[in-house]
Amino acid sequence: MRTRQKELNQRRQRKQKIAKLRAKHETATTQAERQHLVEKLRQVSFYASMDKTATLAAQPKVPVTARATTTATAATKPPRRIIRTDNN
């Protein structure tokens, strides 16, 4: 349980740090300062971006029909043979 709680605390702290870096990035005046903040963000979380919506948009959206085909192939498999061992 302690390990899980430690992971949750790290995740919360990372989220707060990313929000703080994004806020600083919005108020930054020079390009060098902005680049420095982007580098810091990459150290904290490689996949995070300065745009709040970019992290959601970067994830590929899988259509529902594509997910349904993967389960449909399992349903089209031939049934397993039942071998009876009783001699009645």
Secondary structure, DSSP 8 states (H G I E B T S, - for coil): -HHHHHHHHHHHHHHHHHHHHHHHHHH--SHHHHHHHHHHHHHH-TT--SSTTHHHHHS----HHHHHHHHHHHHTS-----------
